[in-house]
Amino acid sequence: MNLNIQENVILAPFTTFKIGGPARFFSVSSSEDELIGLIKWAKEKKLPVFALGGGSNILVSDKGFDGLVIKIQNPKYEIKNLNIFTEAGVPFAKLIFESAKSELTGLEWGAGIPGTIGGATNGNAGAFGEDISASIEKARVFDVKDFSVKEFNNKMCGFQYRDSVFKKNPDLIILSLVLKLQKGNAGEINESIKDALKQRNESHGAGVKSAGCVFKNIPWGRKDIDKDYLTGALPDLKKYGHFPRFSAGFIIDSLGLRGKKLGDAMVLEKHANFIVNLEKAKAEHIIMLIGLIKERVDHKYGIKLEEEIQLVGFD
Ligand SMILES: Cc1cc2nc3c(=O)[nH]c(=O)nc-3n(C[C@H](O)[C@H](O)[C@H](O)COP(=O)(O)OP(=O)(O)OC[C@H]3O[C@@H](n4cnc5c(N)ncnc54)[C@H](O)[C@@H]3O)c2cc1C
C-alpha cells in the first residue's frame, strides 16, 4: 500500500481558521485500510497521530504538530431504509442533503455546519437544541492503544453536550458510523434545512475564517453559577431560563467585547462567541484573545468559560 506521507506540511489551509504551523508528517486517507496503515506507520515510529476531519473545530498552534496528521477523507456512504452507513470522512453537509433526498428527517438542524461526520461525532456537534448523538446508532472505531477495531453502541460513545468518549480519548479514531433517522416529509425537511441556513446566516454570516463557537454554553446547574446574581445583573439573561444552558456569546457581548482585536484576531461583531482571523492572525493571537475573554468573564461574573474548540499542538 502506498501511504503517500509528506513531510513538513503547513496545516493552515486544512483548517477553517486558516491558521497553524506544519505537521511533521501528513497524509490523506481515503479508505479504512489506508487509515489503519497510516496509524500503524506512526506507531512503529512512536509518533503521535492526529485525526483531521474538515479542520473546522480546531486551533492548530503556530509551531504545528510534531507527529503524523491524517486527513480523513474516507468517502463511502450508503442510505438503506432508515439507516445511513457512512465512513468518517464524509462531509456532514453531504449526509444532510442526501438524507433529505431520501425523505429522511433528523439531521436538518446541522445544515451549514462545516466538516466531516467523524468530526461532528467527536464533538457531538449540535445546534438549535439538537445534536448528532440522537442519530448515532453505532460507531466502528480503531483503538490506537491496542491496535484493535471495536464497535461502540450509542451509550458507549459517552455523548454529552459537545463531548464524547472520542473527544476525551484521541486514541479512539472513528472509522465509520451507522446513523438512524426517521421517515419524514420532503417539503418539511427542505423547509427546516432552509430555515437552519437562514438562521445561521443571520447569526454569524458566511465566509469568515473561524472555528465556530469558541466557548461552550454554560449550564445553569453548574456549582459556580449563581443564577439569581446573574439574572439580577443581566435581566435579559432570563430568556435562557427555560434552557439547560445559557449563551456564552451573550455573556461576552455584555462586556462590550464584540469587535475586540488582538493582532488580526477579532471577536466577531455579529456573534460574540466567534473569534475570526481577519487575515494574518497567528494562533498566538487567538489564544491571547481567548485568555482575555476568559479573564474578563471570570472577573466580572465569576464564570469559568470552557473552550469548545480543540487545541492542537499546544504543550
Ligand atoms: C462557521 C462555522 C459554524 C459552526 N457551527 C457549528 C454549530 O452550529 N454546532 C457545532 O457543534 N459546531 C459548529 N462548528 C464547529 C465544527 O464545524 C463542528 O464541530 C464540526 O462537526 C467539526 O468537524 P470537522 O470534521 O471539521 O472536525 P475537525 O475540526 O477536523 O476535528 C475536530 C475534532 O474531531 C476529531 N476528529 C475528526 N475526525 C475524527 C475521526 N474520524 N475520529 C475521531 N476523531 C476525529 C479531531 O481529531 C478533533 O479533535 C462550526 C464551525 C464553523 C467554522
The ligand as an SDF file (V2000), in Angstrom:
LIG
                    3D

 53 58  0  0  0  0  0  0  0  0999 V2000
  -18.8350   28.7410   10.5100 C   0  0  0  0  0  0  0  0  0  0  0  0
  -18.8610   27.5890   11.4830 C   0  0  0  0  0  0  0  0  0  0  0  0
  -20.0440   27.2490   12.1060 C   0  0  0  0  0  0  0  0  0  0  0  0
  -20.0830   26.1830   13.0150 C   0  0  0  0  0  0  0  0  0  0  0  0
  -21.2600   25.8810   13.6220 N   0  0  0  0  0  0  0  0  0  0  0  0
  -21.3110   24.8500   14.4920 C   0  0  0  0  0  0  0  0  0  0  0  0
  -22.5330   24.5050   15.1450 C   0  0  0  0  0  0  0  0  0  0  0  0
  -23.5780   25.1060   14.9380 O   0  0  0  0  0  0  0  0  0  0  0  0
  -22.5200   23.4710   16.0150 N   0  0  0  0  0  0  0  0  0  0  0  0
  -21.3830   22.7560   16.2700 C   0  0  0  0  0  0  0  0  0  0  0  0
  -21.4390   21.8120   17.0710 O   0  0  0  0  0  0  0  0  0  0  0  0
  -20.2150   23.0600   15.6780 N   0  0  0  0  0  0  0  0  0  0  0  0
  -20.1520   24.0780   14.7980 C   0  0  0  0  0  0  0  0  0  0  0  0
  -18.9620   24.3980   14.1960 N   0  0  0  0  0  0  0  0  0  0  0  0
  -17.7410   23.6620   14.5460 C   0  0  0  0  0  0  0  0  0  0  0  0
  -17.4220   22.4800   13.6000 C   0  0  0  0  0  0  0  0  0  0  0  0
  -17.8370   22.7580   12.2820 O   0  0  0  0  0  0  0  0  0  0  0  0
  -18.0790   21.1880   14.0300 C   0  0  0  0  0  0  0  0  0  0  0  0
  -17.7370   20.8840   15.3500 O   0  0  0  0  0  0  0  0  0  0  0  0
  -17.6980   20.0330   13.0870 C   0  0  0  0  0  0  0  0  0  0  0  0
  -18.5620   18.9660   13.3330 O   0  0  0  0  0  0  0  0  0  0  0  0
  -16.2440   19.5700   13.2330 C   0  0  0  0  0  0  0  0  0  0  0  0
  -15.9770   18.6210   12.2050 O   0  0  0  0  0  0  0  0  0  0  0  0
  -14.5560   18.5620   11.4770 P   0  0  0  0  0  0  0  0  0  0  0  0
  -14.5790   17.4090   10.5480 O   0  0  0  0  0  0  0  0  0  0  0  0
  -14.2180   19.8680   10.8770 O   0  0  0  0  0  0  0  0  0  0  0  0
  -13.6080   18.2570   12.7060 O   0  0  0  0  0  0  0  0  0  0  0  0
  -12.0960   18.7420   12.9130 P   0  0  0  0  0  0  0  0  0  0  0  0
  -12.1020   20.2000   13.2390 O   0  0  0  0  0  0  0  0  0  0  0  0
  -11.2450   18.2940   11.8050 O   0  0  0  0  0  0  0  0  0  0  0  0
  -11.7390   17.9270   14.2150 O   0  0  0  0  0  0  0  0  0  0  0  0
  -12.3910   18.1850   15.4250 C   0  0  0  0  0  0  0  0  0  0  0  0
  -12.0140   17.0730   16.4050 C   0  0  0  0  0  0  0  0  0  0  0  0
  -12.5530   15.8480   15.9200 O   0  0  0  0  0  0  0  0  0  0  0  0
  -11.5220   14.8940   15.8060 C   0  0  0  0  0  0  0  0  0  0  0  0
  -11.8330   14.0020   14.6850 N   0  0  0  0  0  0  0  0  0  0  0  0
  -12.0140   14.3110   13.3810 C   0  0  0  0  0  0  0  0  0  0  0  0
  -12.2730   13.1830   12.6800 N   0  0  0  0  0  0  0  0  0  0  0  0
  -12.2450   12.1570   13.5630 C   0  0  0  0  0  0  0  0  0  0  0  0
  -12.4060   10.7500   13.4630 C   0  0  0  0  0  0  0  0  0  0  0  0
  -12.6530   10.1460   12.3050 N   0  0  0  0  0  0  0  0  0  0  0  0
  -12.2920   10.0020   14.5860 N   0  0  0  0  0  0  0  0  0  0  0  0
  -12.0380   10.5760   15.7920 C   0  0  0  0  0  0  0  0  0  0  0  0
  -11.8670   11.9010   15.9480 N   0  0  0  0  0  0  0  0  0  0  0  0
  -11.9680   12.6800   14.8460 C   0  0  0  0  0  0  0  0  0  0  0  0
  -10.2440   15.6890   15.5970 C   0  0  0  0  0  0  0  0  0  0  0  0
   -9.1050   14.9240   15.9830 O   0  0  0  0  0  0  0  0  0  0  0  0
  -10.5020   16.8700   16.5110 C   0  0  0  0  0  0  0  0  0  0  0  0
  -10.1800   16.5310   17.8250 O   0  0  0  0  0  0  0  0  0  0  0  0
  -18.9010   25.4580   13.2840 C   0  0  0  0  0  0  0  0  0  0  0  0
  -17.7020   25.8040   12.6490 C   0  0  0  0  0  0  0  0  0  0  0  0
  -17.6820   26.8590   11.7570 C   0  0  0  0  0  0  0  0  0  0  0  0
  -16.3800   27.2070   11.0840 C   0  0  0  0  0  0  0  0  0  0  0  0
  1  2  1  0
  2  3  1  0
  2 52  2  0
  3  4  2  0
  4  5  1  0
  4 50  1  0
  5  6  2  0
  6  7  1  0
  6 13  1  0
  7  8  2  0
  7  9  1  0
  9 10  1  0
 10 11  2  0
 10 12  1  0
 12 13  2  0
 13 14  1  0
 14 15  1  0
 14 50  1  0
 15 16  1  0
 16 17  1  0
 16 18  1  0
 18 19  1  0
 18 20  1  0
 20 21  1  0
 20 22  1  0
 22 23  1  0
 23 24  1  0
 24 25  2  0
 24 26  1  0
 24 27  1  0
 27 28  1  0
 28 29  2  0
 28 30  1  0
 28 31  1  0
 31 32  1  0
 32 33  1  0
 33 34  1  0
 33 48  1  0
 34 35  1  0
 35 36  1  0
 35 46  1  0
 36 37  1  0
 36 45  1  0
 37 38  2  0
 38 39  1  0
 39 40  1  0
 39 45  2  0
 40 41  1  0
 40 42  2  0
 42 43  1  0
 43 44  2  0
 44 45  1  0
 46 47  1  0
 46 48  1  0
 48 49  1  0
 50 51  2  0
 51 52  1  0
 52 53  1  0
M  END
$$$$
